[in-house]
Amino acid sequence: MAEHPKSVSQQAAELSERVLAEVEGRQRAAIAAVRTFIDHLDDVVPNLADDPAARKKVVEAIGDYYEQLATAANEFVSKVMRSAIGTADKNDKNEA
């Protein structure tokens, strides 16, 4: 039996899923990089190991920065994908 061609909106939805999976993978890699950085922090700046409050401030600042960066990236990707799906839906309706 012949397979029906996918609609533009179906293709956009699949692309959306692939993009979101890629973003998630990149975020996991970024989290691993932040953890590695924090693990090496004591070696690079030994005084921080002696002052837990200062180390905590640095680690929290790194975490806050990553959270802001990840949130901005997620919002951007979400907006792009919503726009693409909306455009695809309009194209599907026009083709019908």
Secondary structure, DSSP 8 states (H G I E B T S, - for coil): -------HHHHHHHHHHHHHHHHHHHHHHHHHHHHHHHHHHHHH-HHHHH-HHHHHHHHHHHHHHHHHHHHHHHHHHHHHHHHHHHHHHHHHHHH-
